[in-house]
């Protein structure tokens, strides 16, 4: 999602429950070359959330290349990101375009489970070799069918300025004890050890996700996200108890800082480390500063789980429930599932990486190459809390709960009790 803040994603919190916000509705942009069902029409309609100039221009280049490669003409329906997010449920229940932009994880699974998307198993027979097992797993629904073709993604990691670390002789920590030891050293060197910001709330979700996966494992984390159970348990309380150790090393006044301000602390070498997504910080370290951006995996807490799970939100494409040109949609997605198509799109966006194998990484920035190494070495990929769990839980419940914890760490028991009650109510609603 180039040039889109994570907050933009979270503003679509009503979508999972099928709630439609006020404002203009999404609507399909018309027929697909006179074809119907599995017909062989040459036009495929495409519902896109990329109406802003940069990604729109990149998609136009890809669609032109797709026509040359496949003979398919893509008729895009450009919609701004927030409107797309807020109205997609009604759009998919109405007369949607053949193909549409969407996200992996729970967001994809929700619409697949509602019967509002077609499986793309036939496409995966052609593109399967282009993807890792972890990427394949994020493209399937519980029914075992594929519903998403991944297109681009980016990791959450611990970022730092290489030149600052070289100046001070710092080395990458791999364990929690090494991480805390490094933070103490940075503080003694008059640096902010960890640039941390929480004005908008969502950046802190990444730290929770990593701590939970490092301490309780990926499977526990995903079950916690998907089922809404076990919030008021010793395992989750231990995560917050561990988190308390980091607070003394955070940016002063972090509750009032935006992620951009935290990233500037890193860029200006006032801070030593920051947990964030490449999609965000890659827009701050640009030009001659781009290759000064280093990254490493969030440190191991429990050797049982190591550093095997990586937070890597995936964007991709899905096919609507009754596309007018299913054959054309499959041909288009088969093309978009290639390294060639994804590399063309990423030419204007150094803050993300391609999901398919085989991209010419010599054209990547060093942070992009480091991101690929981190992601492809992962055993499991999570999607960030707002995508791995229900949006009516991540935004209105977890963000204020974590903000309260960071203000008053001693109140974690009552905070988790409240979170647990709200989770049970939300999941019991069945929406």
C-alpha positions as CSV (number, residue, x, y, z in Angstrom):
1,X,0.0,0.0,0.0
2,X,2.4,2.7,-1.1
3,X,1.8,6.2,0.4
4,X,-0.9,4.8,2.6
5,X,-0.5,4.9,6.4
6,X,-1.4,1.9,8.5
7,X,-4.0,4.2,10.1
8,X,-5.8,4.3,6.7
9,X,-6.2,0.5,6.9
10,X,-7.6,0.7,10.4
11,X,-10.2,3.3,9.5
12,X,-12.0,0.5,7.6
13,X,-12.9,-1.1,11.0
14,X,-16.5,-1.6,10.1
15,X,-15.9,-3.9,7.1
16,X,-15.6,-7.2,8.9
17,X,-19.1,-6.8,10.4
18,X,-20.5,-5.7,7.1
19,X,-21.2,-2.2,8.3
20,X,-21.1,0.5,5.6
21,X,-19.9,4.0,6.5
22,X,-21.5,7.1,5.2
23,X,-20.3,8.4,1.8
24,X,-20.4,7.3,-1.8
25,X,-20.7,3.6,-2.4
26,X,-18.4,1.4,-4.5
27,X,-20.0,0.3,-7.7
28,X,-18.8,-1.9,-10.5
29,X,-17.5,-0.1,-13.6
30,X,-19.5,-2.1,-16.1
31,X,-19.5,-5.2,-18.1
32,X,-16.6,-7.4,-19.1
33,X,-16.5,-7.4,-22.9
34,X,-19.9,-9.0,-23.2
35,X,-18.8,-12.2,-21.6
36,X,-20.5,-14.0,-18.8
37,X,-19.6,-16.7,-16.4
38,X,-16.5,-18.5,-17.7
39,X,-16.7,-16.7,-21.1
40,X,-13.6,-15.7,-23.0
41,X,-14.1,-11.9,-23.2
42,X,-11.1,-9.7,-23.6
43,X,-12.0,-7.2,-20.8
44,X,-11.7,-7.7,-17.1
45,X,-13.0,-5.1,-14.7
46,X,-10.9,-4.3,-11.7
47,X,-11.9,-2.7,-8.4
48,X,-8.9,-0.8,-7.0
49,X,-8.2,1.0,-3.8
50,X,-5.3,2.8,-5.4
51,X,-6.9,6.0,-6.7
52,X,-4.0,8.2,-5.5
53,X,-1.4,9.1,-8.2
54,X,1.6,6.9,-7.3
55,X,0.1,3.4,-7.0
56,X,-2.5,4.3,-9.7
57,X,0.3,5.1,-12.2
58,X,2.2,1.9,-11.3
59,X,-1.0,-0.2,-11.8
60,X,-1.6,1.5,-15.1
61,X,1.9,0.4,-16.3
62,X,1.2,-3.2,-15.1
63,X,-2.2,-3.3,-16.8
64,X,-0.7,-2.1,-20.1
65,X,1.9,-4.9,-19.8
66,X,-0.8,-7.4,-18.9
67,X,-2.6,-6.6,-22.2
68,X,0.6,-7.2,-24.2
69,X,1.2,-10.5,-22.3
70,X,-2.3,-11.9,-22.1
71,X,-4.5,-10.0,-24.5
72,X,-6.7,-9.0,-21.6
73,X,-7.8,-5.3,-21.3
74,X,-8.2,-4.2,-17.7
75,X,-11.0,-1.7,-17.0
76,X,-10.1,-0.3,-13.6
77,X,-12.6,1.2,-11.2
78,X,-10.4,3.6,-9.2
79,X,-11.6,4.3,-5.6
80,X,-9.9,6.1,-2.8
81,X,-8.5,3.8,-0.1
82,X,-10.9,4.7,2.8
83,X,-14.0,4.6,0.7
84,X,-13.0,1.2,-0.7
85,X,-12.4,-0.1,2.9
86,X,-15.6,1.3,4.3
87,X,-17.9,0.1,1.6
88,X,-16.5,-3.1,0.3
89,X,-19.0,-5.4,2.0
90,X,-22.0,-3.9,0.2
91,X,-19.9,-3.7,-3.0
92,X,-19.2,-7.4,-2.9
93,X,-22.8,-8.2,-2.2
94,X,-24.0,-6.1,-5.1
95,X,-22.6,-6.1,-8.6
96,X,-18.8,-6.0,-8.0
97,X,-16.0,-5.9,-10.6
98,X,-14.4,-9.2,-11.7
99,X,-11.2,-8.7,-9.7
100,X,-10.5,-6.5,-6.7
101,X,-7.6,-5.4,-4.4
102,X,-7.6,-6.9,-0.9
103,X,-5.5,-8.3,1.9
104,X,-4.3,-11.7,3.1
105,X,-5.2,-13.3,6.4
106,X,-8.4,-12.8,8.2
107,X,-9.5,-10.0,5.8
108,X,-9.4,-12.5,2.9
109,X,-10.9,-15.4,4.9
110,X,-13.9,-13.3,6.0
111,X,-15.1,-12.7,2.5
112,X,-14.3,-16.2,1.4
113,X,-16.3,-17.6,4.3
114,X,-19.2,-15.4,3.3
115,X,-19.3,-16.7,-0.2
116,X,-18.4,-13.3,-1.6
117,X,-15.3,-14.4,-3.5
118,X,-14.4,-17.1,-6.0
119,X,-11.6,-19.6,-5.4
120,X,-8.6,-19.2,-7.6
121,X,-7.3,-22.7,-7.4
122,X,-6.8,-22.9,-11.2
123,X,-4.6,-19.8,-11.0
124,X,-2.5,-21.4,-8.3
125,X,-1.9,-24.5,-10.5
126,X,0.0,-22.1,-12.8
127,X,1.7,-19.8,-10.2
128,X,2.3,-22.1,-7.3
129,X,6.0,-22.5,-8.0
130,X,6.4,-18.7,-7.7
131,X,5.6,-18.7,-4.0
132,X,6.9,-20.0,-0.7
133,X,4.9,-22.3,1.5
134,X,4.3,-19.5,4.1
135,X,2.9,-17.3,1.3
136,X,0.7,-20.1,0.1
137,X,-0.7,-20.6,3.6
138,X,-1.7,-16.9,3.8
139,X,-3.6,-17.2,0.5
140,X,-5.9,-20.0,1.6
141,X,-9.2,-20.1,3.5
142,X,-10.0,-22.7,6.1
143,X,-11.9,-24.7,3.4
144,X,-8.5,-25.4,1.8
145,X,-9.1,-23.4,-1.4
146,X,-7.0,-20.4,-2.6
147,X,-8.8,-17.1,-2.7
148,X,-5.9,-14.6,-3.0
149,X,-3.0,-14.0,-5.4
150,X,-0.4,-12.1,-3.3
151,X,1.2,-9.1,-5.1
152,X,3.3,-7.1,-2.6
153,X,4.2,-7.1,1.0
154,X,6.7,-5.7,3.6
155,X,8.1,-6.8,6.9
156,X,7.8,-5.3,10.4
157,X,11.3,-5.5,12.0
158,X,13.7,-3.6,14.2
159,X,15.2,-0.8,12.1
160,X,18.3,1.3,12.7
161,X,20.8,3.7,11.1
162,X,23.8,1.7,9.9
163,X,26.1,4.7,10.1
164,X,25.1,5.4,13.6
165,X,25.7,1.8,14.7
166,X,29.1,1.8,12.9
167,X,30.1,4.9,14.8
168,X,29.2,3.4,18.1
169,X,30.3,-0.2,17.3
170,X,26.9,-1.7,18.0
171,X,26.1,-5.2,16.9
172,X,22.8,-6.8,16.1
173,X,21.1,-8.5,19.1
174,X,19.4,-11.8,18.6
175,X,18.1,-12.5,22.1
176,X,16.1,-10.5,24.6
177,X,19.0,-10.2,27.0
178,X,21.2,-8.8,24.2
179,X,18.4,-6.4,23.2
180,X,18.1,-5.0,26.7
181,X,21.9,-4.8,27.1
182,X,22.1,-2.8,23.8
183,X,19.3,-0.5,24.9
184,X,21.2,0.2,28.1
185,X,24.3,1.0,26.2
186,X,22.5,3.3,23.9
187,X,21.0,5.2,26.8
188,X,24.5,5.6,28.3
189,X,25.6,7.0,24.9
190,X,22.9,9.7,25.3
191,X,20.7,8.2,22.6
192,X,17.0,7.4,22.8
193,X,17.4,3.6,22.7
194,X,14.1,2.8,21.1
195,X,12.1,5.3,19.0
196,X,8.5,4.5,20.1
197,X,5.3,6.4,19.2
198,X,1.8,5.9,20.3
199,X,-0.3,8.9,19.4
200,X,-2.3,7.0,16.8
201,X,-2.2,3.7,18.7
202,X,-1.6,1.3,15.8
203,X,2.2,1.2,15.8
204,X,2.3,-0.5,19.2
205,X,0.2,-3.4,17.9
206,X,3.3,-4.6,16.1
207,X,5.3,-4.8,19.3
208,X,2.5,-6.8,21.0
209,X,2.3,-9.2,18.0
210,X,6.1,-9.9,18.1
211,X,6.2,-10.4,21.9
212,X,3.3,-12.8,21.8
213,X,4.7,-14.8,19.0
214,X,8.2,-14.9,20.6
215,X,6.8,-15.9,24.0
216,X,3.8,-18.1,23.2
217,X,4.4,-19.1,19.6
218,X,2.8,-18.3,16.2
219,X,-0.1,-20.8,16.6
220,X,-1.1,-19.4,20.0
221,X,-1.0,-15.9,18.6
222,X,-3.1,-16.7,15.5
223,X,-5.7,-18.5,17.6
224,X,-5.8,-15.6,20.0
225,X,-6.4,-13.3,17.1
226,X,-9.0,-15.5,15.3
227,X,-11.0,-16.8,18.2
228,X,-10.9,-14.0,20.7
229,X,-10.3,-16.4,23.6
230,X,-7.6,-16.6,26.2
231,X,-7.0,-12.9,26.6
232,X,-7.3,-13.0,30.4
233,X,-4.7,-15.7,30.8
234,X,-1.2,-16.0,32.3
235,X,0.3,-16.4,28.8
236,X,-1.0,-13.0,27.7
237,X,-0.3,-11.3,31.0
238,X,3.3,-12.5,30.7
239,X,3.6,-10.7,27.3
240,X,2.7,-7.4,29.0
241,X,5.0,-8.1,31.9
242,X,7.9,-8.6,29.4
243,X,6.9,-5.4,27.6
244,X,7.3,-3.4,30.8
245,X,11.1,-3.9,30.5
246,X,11.1,-1.8,27.3
247,X,9.2,1.2,28.5
248,X,12.2,2.9,30.2
249,X,14.0,2.9,26.9
250,X,11.2,4.5,24.8
251,X,11.1,8.0,23.3
252,X,10.2,10.7,25.9
253,X,6.6,11.7,25.5
254,X,5.9,8.7,23.2
255,X,2.1,8.9,23.9
256,X,2.0,12.2,21.9
257,X,4.3,11.2,19.0
258,X,3.4,10.0,15.5
259,X,5.3,7.3,13.8
260,X,6.8,9.9,11.4
261,X,8.3,11.7,14.4
262,X,9.7,8.5,15.7
263,X,11.2,7.7,12.3
264,X,12.8,11.1,12.2
265,X,14.5,10.4,15.5
266,X,16.1,7.4,13.8
267,X,16.9,9.3,10.6
268,X,18.5,12.2,12.6
269,X,20.5,9.7,14.7
270,X,18.9,10.7,17.9
271,X,17.5,7.2,18.5
272,X,19.1,3.8,18.1
273,X,16.3,1.4,17.1
274,X,12.6,1.4,16.1
275,X,10.0,-1.4,15.6
276,X,8.0,-0.5,12.5
277,X,7.1,-1.6,9.0
278,X,9.3,-1.1,6.0
279,X,6.2,0.4,4.3
280,X,6.3,3.3,6.7
281,X,10.0,3.8,7.5
282,X,11.0,3.2,3.9
283,X,9.3,6.5,3.0
284,X,11.5,8.4,5.5
285,X,14.9,6.9,4.6
286,X,14.9,7.9,1.0
287,X,17.5,9.1,-1.6
288,X,21.0,8.9,-0.4
289,X,19.7,7.8,3.0
290,X,17.9,4.7,1.7
291,X,20.8,2.3,2.1
292,X,21.6,3.6,5.6
293,X,18.5,1.9,6.8
294,X,19.3,-1.4,8.5
295,X,16.9,-4.0,9.9
296,X,16.9,-7.2,12.0
297,X,14.4,-9.7,13.3
298,X,12.7,-8.9,16.6
299,X,14.8,-10.7,19.2
300,X,14.2,-14.2,20.6
301,X,12.6,-14.4,24.0
302,X,11.9,-18.2,24.3
303,X,14.3,-20.5,22.5
304,X,11.4,-22.8,21.8
305,X,10.0,-20.3,19.3
306,X,13.2,-18.4,18.4
307,X,12.7,-15.8,15.7
308,X,10.8,-18.0,13.2
309,X,7.7,-15.9,12.8
310,X,7.8,-12.6,10.9
311,X,5.1,-9.9,10.7
312,X,4.6,-9.3,7.0
313,X,1.3,-7.8,5.8
314,X,0.4,-9.0,2.3
315,X,-1.6,-7.2,-0.3
316,X,-3.1,-9.0,-3.3
317,X,-6.0,-9.6,-5.6
318,X,-9.2,-11.6,-5.3
319,X,-12.0,-12.6,-7.7
320,X,-15.6,-11.7,-6.9
321,X,-18.3,-14.3,-6.4
322,X,-19.8,-14.2,-9.9
323,X,-17.4,-12.6,-12.2
324,X,-18.6,-11.7,-15.7
325,X,-15.3,-12.9,-17.1
326,X,-13.9,-15.6,-14.9
327,X,-11.5,-16.9,-17.6
328,X,-10.2,-13.4,-18.2
329,X,-9.8,-12.8,-14.4
330,X,-7.8,-16.0,-14.1
331,X,-5.6,-15.0,-17.0
332,X,-5.0,-11.6,-15.4
333,X,-4.2,-13.1,-12.0
334,X,-1.9,-15.6,-13.5
335,X,0.1,-12.7,-15.0
336,X,0.0,-10.7,-11.8
337,X,1.3,-13.7,-9.8
338,X,4.6,-13.4,-11.6
339,X,7.9,-11.7,-10.7
340,X,7.8,-9.8,-13.9
341,X,4.5,-8.1,-13.2
342,X,5.4,-7.3,-9.6
343,X,8.8,-5.9,-10.4
344,X,7.3,-3.5,-12.9
345,X,4.9,-2.3,-10.2
346,X,7.6,-2.0,-7.6
347,X,9.8,0.2,-9.8
348,X,8.1,3.2,-8.2
349,X,7.8,1.9,-4.7
350,X,11.0,1.0,-2.7
351,X,9.0,0.6,0.5
352,X,7.6,-2.8,-0.4
353,X,8.8,-6.0,-1.9
354,X,7.4,-8.5,-4.4
355,X,5.6,-11.6,-3.2
356,X,6.7,-13.8,-6.1
357,X,10.1,-15.5,-6.4
358,X,12.4,-14.6,-9.2
359,X,12.5,-10.8,-9.0
360,X,15.8,-9.2,-10.1
361,X,16.9,-8.1,-6.6
362,X,19.8,-6.1,-8.1
363,X,17.1,-3.5,-8.8
364,X,16.1,-3.5,-5.1
365,X,17.4,-1.1,-2.5
366,X,19.5,-2.7,0.3
367,X,16.6,-2.5,2.7
368,X,14.4,-4.3,0.2
369,X,17.0,-7.0,-0.2
370,X,17.3,-7.3,3.6
371,X,13.5,-7.5,3.8
372,X,13.4,-10.4,1.3
373,X,16.0,-12.3,3.3
374,X,14.1,-11.8,6.5
375,X,10.7,-12.8,5.1
376,X,11.9,-15.8,3.0
377,X,13.7,-17.2,6.0
378,X,10.6,-17.1,8.2
379,X,8.7,-20.3,9.1
380,X,5.5,-18.4,9.6
381,X,4.1,-15.0,8.5
382,X,1.6,-13.0,10.5
383,X,-0.4,-10.2,9.0
384,X,-0.4,-7.5,11.8
385,X,-3.2,-7.4,14.3
386,X,-5.7,-5.4,12.3
387,X,-5.6,-8.1,9.6
388,X,-5.2,-11.2,11.7
389,X,-8.2,-10.4,13.9
390,X,-11.6,-8.8,13.6
391,X,-11.5,-5.1,12.8
392,X,-14.2,-4.3,15.3
393,X,-11.8,-5.8,17.9
394,X,-8.4,-4.6,16.8
395,X,-9.2,-0.9,16.5
396,X,-11.8,-0.1,19.2
397,X,-10.7,-2.5,21.8
398,X,-7.0,-3.3,21.6
399,X,-5.6,0.1,20.7
400,X,-7.1,1.8,23.7
401,X,-6.2,-1.2,25.9
402,X,-2.6,-1.0,25.0
403,X,-2.5,2.8,25.3
404,X,-3.8,2.4,28.8
405,X,-1.3,-0.3,29.6
406,X,1.6,2.0,28.4
407,X,0.2,4.8,30.6
408,X,-0.4,2.6,33.6
409,X,1.6,-0.7,33.4
410,X,0.5,-1.8,36.9
411,X,-3.2,-2.1,35.8
412,X,-2.6,-4.8,33.3
413,X,-4.7,-7.4,35.2
414,X,-7.8,-5.2,35.1
415,X,-7.1,-4.2,31.5
416,X,-6.9,-7.8,30.3
417,X,-10.1,-8.7,32.2
418,X,-11.9,-5.9,30.3
419,X,-10.4,-7.0,27.0
420,X,-11.5,-10.5,27.6
421,X,-15.1,-9.4,28.3
422,X,-15.3,-7.3,25.2
423,X,-13.8,-10.1,23.1
424,X,-16.4,-12.6,24.3
425,X,-19.2,-10.1,23.5
426,X,-17.9,-9.3,20.0
427,X,-17.3,-12.9,19.0
428,X,-20.6,-14.0,20.5
429,X,-22.4,-11.5,18.2
430,X,-21.6,-13.8,15.3
431,X,-21.2,-10.9,12.8
